[in-house]
Amino acid sequence: MNEVLRPDLCVLGGGAAGQSLAVGAALWGLSVVIVERRALAADRLDAAARGRTLLSASRIVKTLRGGRELGVLTDEPRIEFRRIGERASLAALKIAPNYARARLEAMKIDVIAATGRFTRRDALEAGGRTIKARRFVIATGSEDKISPIPGLDLVHPLTCASVCDLDSPPSRLIVIGGDPHGLAVAQALRRLGAGVVVVTGGALLPELDEEFSGPVRAQFQADGIRLVEGAEVIRIEPQGDGLRVFLSGGRQEDFIEGSHLMIAAGASPLVEGLGLAAAGVRYSAEGIDVGANLRSSNRRIFAIGRAARVQQGSGAGEYHASVVLPAIIGLPARKIAPGASADVIMTDPPIAVAGLREAEARAQRKSIRIFRFPFCETDRGRIESATGHVTLICSRNGTILGGAIVGTGAEELINLLTLAISRGVNAATLATELIPYPSLADAVRRAGQQFAARRGANPATRLLLRILRKIG
């Protein structure tokens, strides 16, 4: 007979989001069980640590090559690719203790290394045990999409993590797909000495307006990356030590030859095989249906991170954990803030988006206002020849609904907009914020000033001010 566990909380998934929630609950004195069949926090240790190490190395190379503009002359950087891979592994080792099983168990969190599957609405089977928790949270994350391309099984595609295990950069890497993380890694590899061809079924970064995807496309071409947009891959064939990728779609050539292959088709939620139907949880290939409080159709079960069918973004899982935690520990439930979404694309230039996109805002509002300000018009931008700009999407009265930044530091500057959106800040408030000088963040403030200037130009506002001046 299976051992029966009755914890306060069972978290299905041991990634960053699941661990964040489990630790938070344990700190409140709840009994917690984590069920995870894969390595703990593999999402952070593989994709983040290894991929970001490549990006860091490539940015150093770009900086060295660009020093001539400021009068700094250097020889062409010598790339020791194996050492970059070793540094990536070291970065993963440094991060690993934060997500280690020993740390969780020291906090009295039980970890079951097994596949979990619901057998009924209030029970989950894992590793020969039956778990009957007061609350369940599904935080299974996502897995790479597998492209059904004939011949793919005959080659051995690289991943964003495994490419760090190579002794030298690929001589000619073919990247199939336009997943943003894959594109960022492809660009980094190009700068580290790889030849790169990117094949996409549609336009590059189609989910973004041209004002944001255009600068990335231009930089890819300047870096020497060959872009093949709007092509369909019909099959892959091994060719000696390399491979051939055959295309259709009216291209001048029928195939592309390469030494290595990488699939960048994105990721899909890990929701199949969990017994969700037996638990009475509604879901689809896009994730688990949840309300604003992230509760599923079964009131015992919540879903967070990529497993939840809600607007996502970088770091969404840990934000979701903070939303769910109050309900888990017995406090009034929280809800996801309207427009709570932020994402970063770590290409060069980087792109960061928060809140509503322009199309979403127009669909929800009768009238919106959009304000832009370029980095090159700030003093810091002039000094450093910075390119890119800030875009604010506001309601008619100036409430910030969304925003986007393309250019140096976008991944950090977006935090200003994320906070402003979540707190319902008005663009006029941004215009009065103290911004240290010189700073690219001044572009955010000056975008807000545009709304304040328009309001000041309103005839009714000017009449009111004249009256107030006379009274004063």
C-alpha positions as CSV (number, residue, x, y, z in Angstrom):
1,M,0.0,0.0,0.0
2,N,1.3,3.5,-1.0
3,E,2.5,5.8,1.7
4,V,0.0,8.7,2.1
5,L,1.4,12.2,2.6
6,R,-0.9,15.1,3.8
7,P,1.1,18.3,3.5
8,D,-0.4,21.8,3.5
9,L,1.1,22.4,0.0
10,C,2.3,20.2,-2.8
11,V,4.2,22.0,-5.6
12,L,4.4,20.0,-8.9
13,G,7.6,21.4,-10.4
14,G,11.0,22.3,-8.9
15,G,12.0,25.2,-11.1
16,A,12.6,28.7,-10.0
17,A,8.9,29.5,-9.7
18,G,8.0,26.4,-7.8
19,Q,10.9,26.7,-5.4
20,S,10.0,30.4,-4.8
21,L,6.5,29.4,-3.7
22,A,7.6,26.4,-1.7
23,V,10.2,28.4,0.3
24,G,7.7,31.2,0.9
25,A,5.2,28.8,2.3
26,A,7.8,27.0,4.4
27,L,8.8,30.3,6.0
28,W,5.2,30.7,7.1
29,G,5.4,27.3,8.8
30,L,3.5,25.2,6.2
31,S,4.4,21.6,5.4
32,V,5.5,21.5,1.8
33,V,6.3,18.8,-0.7
34,I,8.0,19.4,-4.1
35,V,7.6,16.8,-6.9
36,E,10.0,17.1,-9.8
37,R,11.2,14.5,-12.3
38,R,13.9,16.6,-13.8
39,A,16.9,18.3,-12.2
40,L,16.0,21.0,-9.8
41,A,15.9,24.5,-11.3
42,A,17.2,23.2,-14.7
43,D,15.6,26.3,-16.2
44,R,18.0,28.6,-14.4
45,L,21.1,26.4,-14.5
46,D,21.0,25.6,-18.2
47,A,19.2,28.3,-20.2
48,A,20.1,31.2,-17.9
49,A,23.6,30.5,-16.6
50,R,25.1,29.1,-19.8
51,G,23.2,31.3,-22.3
52,R,23.9,34.5,-20.4
53,T,27.6,33.6,-20.2
54,L,27.8,33.5,-24.0
55,L,26.0,36.8,-24.2
56,S,28.4,38.4,-21.7
57,A,31.4,37.2,-23.6
58,S,30.1,38.4,-26.9
59,R,29.4,41.9,-25.5
60,I,33.0,42.2,-24.3
61,V,34.1,41.3,-27.8
62,K,31.8,44.0,-29.2
63,T,33.1,46.6,-26.8
64,L,36.7,45.8,-27.7
65,R,36.0,46.0,-31.4
66,G,34.1,49.3,-30.9
67,G,36.8,51.1,-29.0
68,R,38.2,52.9,-32.0
69,E,35.3,55.4,-32.0
70,L,36.5,56.6,-28.6
71,G,40.2,56.5,-29.4
72,V,40.9,53.1,-27.8
73,L,42.8,51.0,-30.3
74,T,43.2,47.2,-29.7
75,D,44.1,44.1,-31.6
76,E,41.3,41.8,-32.7
77,P,40.2,39.8,-29.7
78,R,41.4,36.2,-29.5
79,I,38.6,33.9,-28.6
80,E,39.2,30.8,-26.5
81,F,35.8,29.2,-26.8
82,R,36.6,26.3,-24.5
83,R,37.3,28.7,-21.7
84,I,34.0,30.4,-22.3
85,G,32.3,27.1,-21.9
86,E,34.2,26.4,-18.7
87,R,33.1,29.8,-17.4
88,A,29.5,29.0,-18.2
89,S,29.8,25.7,-16.3
90,L,31.3,27.6,-13.3
91,A,28.4,30.1,-13.4
92,A,26.0,27.3,-13.2
93,L,27.9,25.8,-10.2
94,K,27.7,29.2,-8.5
95,I,24.0,29.4,-9.0
96,A,23.2,25.8,-8.1
97,P,23.4,26.1,-4.3
98,N,20.4,28.6,-4.4
99,Y,18.2,25.8,-5.8
100,A,19.9,22.7,-4.3
101,R,17.9,19.9,-2.7
102,A,19.9,20.2,0.5
103,R,18.8,23.8,0.9
104,L,15.2,22.8,0.5
105,E,15.4,19.9,2.9
106,A,17.1,22.1,5.5
107,M,13.9,24.2,5.4
108,K,11.9,21.0,6.0
109,I,10.7,20.8,2.4
110,D,10.3,17.3,1.2
111,V,11.5,16.7,-2.4
112,I,10.3,13.7,-4.4
113,A,12.3,13.0,-7.5
114,A,9.6,11.4,-9.6
115,T,6.9,12.1,-12.1
116,G,3.7,13.3,-10.5
117,R,0.2,12.5,-11.8
118,F,-3.2,13.3,-10.4
119,T,-5.5,10.3,-9.9
120,R,-8.5,12.3,-8.7
121,R,-9.4,15.8,-7.7
122,D,-7.6,15.7,-4.3
123,A,-4.8,13.3,-4.8
124,L,-1.5,13.0,-6.7
125,E,0.7,9.9,-7.2
126,A,4.5,10.3,-7.3
127,G,7.3,7.9,-6.6
128,G,5.0,5.3,-5.1
129,R,3.4,7.7,-2.7
130,T,0.0,9.3,-2.6
131,I,-0.1,13.0,-1.8
132,K,-3.3,14.5,-0.4
133,A,-2.4,18.1,0.0
134,R,-4.7,20.9,1.2
135,R,-3.5,22.9,-1.9
136,F,-1.7,21.9,-5.1
137,V,0.3,24.3,-7.3
138,I,1.3,23.3,-10.8
139,A,4.7,24.9,-11.7
140,T,5.9,22.5,-14.3
141,G,7.3,25.1,-16.6
142,S,7.9,24.4,-20.3
143,E,9.9,22.3,-22.6
144,D,11.4,23.0,-26.0
145,K,9.1,22.5,-28.9
146,I,10.1,19.6,-31.2
147,S,9.8,20.6,-34.8
148,P,8.4,17.7,-37.0
149,I,11.0,18.2,-39.7
150,P,11.8,15.0,-41.7
151,G,15.4,14.1,-41.1
152,L,15.8,15.9,-37.8
153,D,16.3,12.6,-36.0
154,L,19.3,11.9,-38.3
155,V,21.3,14.9,-36.9
156,H,22.1,16.0,-33.4
157,P,20.9,19.6,-32.9
158,L,22.6,21.8,-30.4
159,T,20.7,23.5,-27.6
160,C,21.5,26.9,-26.2
161,A,23.1,25.1,-23.3
162,S,25.0,22.3,-25.1
163,V,26.7,24.7,-27.5
164,C,28.9,25.7,-24.5
165,D,30.3,22.2,-24.5
166,L,32.0,22.6,-27.9
167,D,35.7,23.2,-28.1
168,S,35.3,25.8,-30.8
169,P,32.5,27.9,-32.2
170,P,30.5,26.2,-35.1
171,S,32.0,27.0,-38.5
172,R,28.5,27.4,-40.0
173,L,25.6,27.2,-37.6
174,I,22.1,26.9,-39.0
175,V,19.4,28.2,-36.6
176,I,15.8,27.1,-37.5
177,G,13.2,29.2,-35.8
178,G,12.8,32.7,-34.3
179,D,12.6,32.1,-30.6
180,P,14.1,35.2,-29.0
181,H,16.5,33.4,-26.6
182,G,17.8,31.3,-29.5
183,L,18.3,34.4,-31.6
184,A,20.3,36.1,-28.8
185,V,22.5,33.0,-28.5
186,A,23.0,32.9,-32.3
187,Q,24.1,36.5,-32.3
188,A,26.5,35.9,-29.5
189,L,28.0,32.9,-31.3
190,R,28.5,35.0,-34.4
191,R,30.5,37.6,-32.5
192,L,32.5,34.8,-30.9
193,G,33.6,33.5,-34.3
194,A,30.8,31.3,-35.6
195,G,29.2,31.5,-39.0
196,V,25.5,31.8,-38.6
197,V,22.4,31.4,-40.8
198,V,19.0,32.1,-39.3
199,V,15.9,30.5,-41.0
200,T,12.5,31.7,-39.9
201,G,9.0,30.7,-41.1
202,G,7.9,34.4,-40.9
203,A,9.4,37.7,-40.2
204,L,12.1,38.2,-37.6
205,L,10.4,38.8,-34.2
206,P,6.9,39.0,-35.7
207,E,5.2,39.7,-32.3
208,L,7.0,43.1,-32.2
209,D,6.4,46.3,-34.2
210,E,8.9,47.2,-36.8
211,E,10.3,50.0,-34.7
212,F,11.6,47.3,-32.3
213,S,12.4,44.4,-34.6
214,G,14.0,46.6,-37.3
215,P,17.0,47.6,-35.2
216,V,17.7,44.0,-34.3
217,R,17.4,42.9,-38.0
218,A,19.8,45.7,-39.0
219,Q,22.3,44.7,-36.3
220,F,22.1,41.0,-37.3
221,Q,23.0,42.0,-40.9
222,A,25.8,44.3,-39.7
223,D,27.2,41.4,-37.6
224,G,27.3,39.2,-40.7
225,I,24.4,36.9,-39.8
226,R,22.5,35.7,-42.8
227,L,18.7,36.0,-42.4
228,V,16.4,33.8,-44.4
229,E,12.9,35.0,-43.5
230,G,9.6,33.5,-44.6
231,A,11.0,30.1,-45.5
232,E,9.6,26.7,-44.8
233,V,12.1,23.9,-43.9
234,I,10.9,20.7,-45.7
235,R,13.7,18.3,-44.7
236,I,17.1,17.9,-43.2
237,E,19.8,15.6,-44.6
238,P,23.2,14.6,-43.1
239,Q,26.1,15.6,-45.4
240,G,29.5,14.3,-44.5
241,D,30.5,16.0,-41.2
242,G,27.7,18.5,-41.6
243,L,24.1,18.7,-42.9
244,R,21.9,20.3,-45.5
245,V,18.6,22.1,-44.7
246,F,16.2,22.1,-47.7
247,L,13.8,25.0,-48.0
248,S,10.7,25.9,-50.0
249,G,9.0,29.2,-50.3
250,G,10.3,30.7,-53.5
251,R,13.9,31.1,-52.4
252,Q,16.7,31.3,-55.0
253,E,18.4,28.3,-53.5
254,D,16.9,25.0,-52.5
255,F,19.2,24.2,-49.6
256,I,21.6,25.6,-47.1
257,E,24.7,23.7,-46.0
258,G,26.0,23.9,-42.4
259,S,28.3,22.3,-39.9
260,H,25.8,22.4,-36.9
261,L,22.1,22.8,-36.3
262,M,20.1,24.6,-33.6
263,I,16.4,24.5,-33.2
264,A,14.9,27.8,-31.8
265,A,11.2,27.0,-32.1
266,G,10.3,28.3,-28.6
267,A,8.8,26.3,-25.8
268,S,5.4,24.9,-24.9
269,P,3.8,24.5,-21.4
270,L,4.5,21.1,-19.7
271,V,0.9,20.1,-19.0
272,E,0.4,16.8,-20.7
273,G,0.7,13.5,-18.7
274,L,-0.2,15.2,-15.4
275,G,-3.6,13.6,-15.1
276,L,-5.3,17.0,-15.2
277,A,-8.5,15.5,-16.6
278,A,-8.8,13.2,-13.5
279,A,-8.3,16.3,-11.3
280,G,-11.0,18.2,-13.1
281,V,-8.6,20.8,-14.4
282,R,-9.4,22.5,-17.7
283,Y,-6.4,23.0,-19.9
284,S,-5.1,23.1,-23.5
285,A,-1.8,23.0,-25.3
286,E,-1.4,26.6,-24.3
287,G,-1.6,25.9,-20.6
288,I,-3.9,25.6,-17.7
289,D,-7.0,27.8,-17.6
290,V,-6.9,30.0,-14.6
291,G,-8.6,33.1,-13.2
292,A,-6.9,36.3,-12.2
293,N,-6.0,34.7,-8.8
294,L,-4.3,31.8,-10.8
295,R,-6.8,29.3,-9.4
296,S,-7.8,26.5,-11.8
297,S,-11.2,25.0,-12.4
298,N,-10.4,22.8,-9.4
299,R,-10.4,25.1,-6.4
300,R,-7.6,23.1,-4.7
301,I,-5.3,23.6,-7.6
302,F,-3.4,26.7,-8.8
303,A,-1.0,27.1,-11.8
304,I,1.9,29.5,-12.0
305,G,4.6,30.3,-14.5
306,R,4.6,28.8,-18.0
307,A,2.0,26.2,-16.9
308,A,-0.6,28.9,-16.5
309,R,-2.5,30.1,-19.5
310,V,-2.0,33.8,-18.8
311,Q,0.1,36.6,-20.2
312,Q,3.7,35.6,-19.6
313,G,7.1,37.3,-19.5
314,S,10.6,37.0,-18.1
315,G,10.3,36.3,-14.3
316,A,6.5,35.8,-14.5
317,G,6.7,32.5,-12.5
318,E,8.1,34.1,-9.4
319,Y,5.7,37.0,-9.6
320,H,2.9,34.4,-9.9
321,A,4.2,32.7,-6.8
322,S,3.9,36.0,-4.8
323,V,0.3,36.3,-6.0
324,V,-0.6,32.7,-5.0
325,L,1.2,32.6,-1.6
326,P,-1.4,34.6,0.4
327,A,-4.2,32.2,-0.6
328,I,-2.0,29.2,0.3
329,I,-1.2,30.5,3.8
330,G,-4.8,31.5,4.5
331,L,-4.7,35.2,3.8
332,P,-7.1,37.0,1.4
333,A,-6.4,36.0,-2.2
334,R,-4.5,38.4,-4.5
335,K,-5.0,38.8,-8.2
336,I,-2.6,39.4,-11.1
337,A,-2.4,43.2,-11.7
338,P,-4.0,44.3,-14.9
339,G,-1.3,44.5,-17.6
340,A,1.2,42.7,-15.4
341,S,3.6,41.5,-18.0
342,A,7.3,42.2,-18.7
343,D,9.6,40.5,-21.1
344,V,13.2,41.0,-22.2
345,I,14.8,39.9,-25.5
346,M,18.6,39.8,-24.9
347,T,19.7,40.5,-28.5
348,D,21.9,43.4,-29.3
349,P,20.2,45.9,-29.2
350,P,18.1,44.4,-26.3
351,I,14.4,44.9,-26.3
352,A,12.2,45.1,-23.2
353,V,8.4,45.3,-23.1
354,A,6.1,45.9,-20.2
355,G,2.3,46.0,-19.9
356,L,0.0,46.3,-22.9
357,R,1.3,46.3,-26.4
358,E,0.0,49.0,-28.7
359,A,-2.5,46.7,-30.5
360,E,-3.8,45.4,-27.1
361,A,-4.2,49.0,-25.8
362,R,-6.1,50.1,-28.9
363,A,-8.4,47.1,-28.6
364,Q,-9.2,47.9,-25.0
365,R,-9.4,51.7,-25.1
366,K,-11.3,54.1,-27.3
367,S,-8.4,56.5,-27.2
368,I,-4.7,56.1,-26.3
369,R,-1.7,58.3,-26.5
370,I,1.8,57.2,-27.5
371,F,5.0,59.1,-26.6
372,R,8.5,58.3,-27.8
373,F,11.9,59.7,-26.9
374,P,15.3,58.6,-28.4
375,F,18.4,57.8,-26.3
376,C,20.5,60.0,-28.7
377,E,18.7,63.1,-27.4
378,T,19.9,62.6,-23.9
379,D,23.3,63.8,-22.8
380,R,24.4,60.3,-21.9
381,G,23.3,59.1,-25.3
382,R,25.2,61.8,-27.1
383,I,28.3,61.1,-25.1
384,E,28.2,57.3,-25.8
385,S,26.5,57.4,-29.3
386,A,23.7,55.4,-27.9
387,T,20.9,54.3,-30.2
388,G,17.4,53.2,-29.4
389,H,14.4,54.8,-27.8
390,V,11.6,54.6,-25.2
391,T,7.9,54.3,-26.0
392,L,5.1,55.0,-23.6
393,I,1.6,53.8,-24.2
394,C,-0.9,55.8,-22.1
395,S,-4.6,56.3,-21.6
396,R,-6.2,59.5,-22.6
397,N,-5.6,60.9,-19.1
398,G,-2.0,59.8,-19.1
399,T,-2.1,56.6,-17.0
400,I,0.8,54.4,-18.3
401,L,-0.7,51.2,-19.8
402,G,2.4,49.8,-21.4
403,G,5.8,50.6,-22.7
404,A,8.8,49.3,-24.6
405,I,12.5,50.1,-24.8
406,V,15.0,49.2,-27.5
407,G,18.7,49.9,-27.0
408,T,21.5,49.7,-24.5
409,G,20.3,48.9,-21.0
410,A,16.7,48.2,-22.0
411,E,16.7,45.1,-19.8
412,E,17.3,47.3,-16.7
413,L,15.4,50.5,-17.6
414,I,12.2,48.5,-18.2
415,N,11.9,48.1,-14.4
416,L,10.9,51.8,-14.2
417,L,8.0,51.1,-16.5
418,T,7.1,47.8,-14.8
419,L,6.7,49.6,-11.5
420,A,4.9,52.5,-13.0
421,I,2.4,50.3,-14.7
422,S,1.7,48.1,-11.7
423,R,1.1,51.2,-9.5
424,G,-1.1,53.0,-12.1
425,V,1.4,55.9,-12.4
426,N,0.6,58.8,-14.7
427,A,3.1,59.9,-17.3
428,A,3.1,63.4,-15.8
429,T,4.5,61.8,-12.6
430,L,7.4,60.3,-14.5
431,A,8.1,63.8,-15.9
432,T,8.8,65.1,-12.3
433,E,10.9,62.2,-11.1
434,L,14.5,62.8,-10.0
435,I,16.8,61.0,-12.4
436,P,20.6,61.0,-11.7
437,Y,22.6,62.8,-14.4
438,P,23.8,61.7,-16.9
439,S,21.6,58.6,-17.4
440,L,19.8,56.9,-20.2
441,A,16.8,56.7,-17.8
442,D,16.4,60.4,-18.6
443,A,14.7,59.2,-21.9
444,V,12.0,57.7,-19.8
445,R,11.4,60.9,-17.9
446,R,11.4,63.0,-21.0
447,A,8.9,60.7,-22.7
448,G,6.7,61.5,-19.8
449,Q,7.3,65.2,-20.2
450,Q,5.7,65.0,-23.6
451,F,2.4,64.2,-22.0
452,A,2.8,67.0,-19.5
453,A,3.6,69.4,-22.3
454,R,0.5,68.4,-24.3
455,R,-1.6,68.9,-21.2
456,G,-0.1,72.3,-20.6
457,A,-0.9,73.3,-24.2
458,N,-4.6,72.5,-23.7
459,P,-6.6,75.8,-23.9
460,A,-8.8,74.8,-21.0
461,T,-5.8,74.1,-18.8
462,R,-4.2,77.4,-19.7
463,L,-7.4,79.3,-18.9
464,L,-7.6,77.6,-15.5
465,L,-4.0,78.5,-14.8
466,R,-4.6,82.1,-15.8
467,I,-7.5,82.2,-13.3
468,L,-5.4,80.6,-10.6
469,R,-2.5,83.1,-11.2
470,K,-4.9,86.0,-10.8
471,I,-6.3,84.6,-7.6
472,G,-2.8,84.0,-6.2
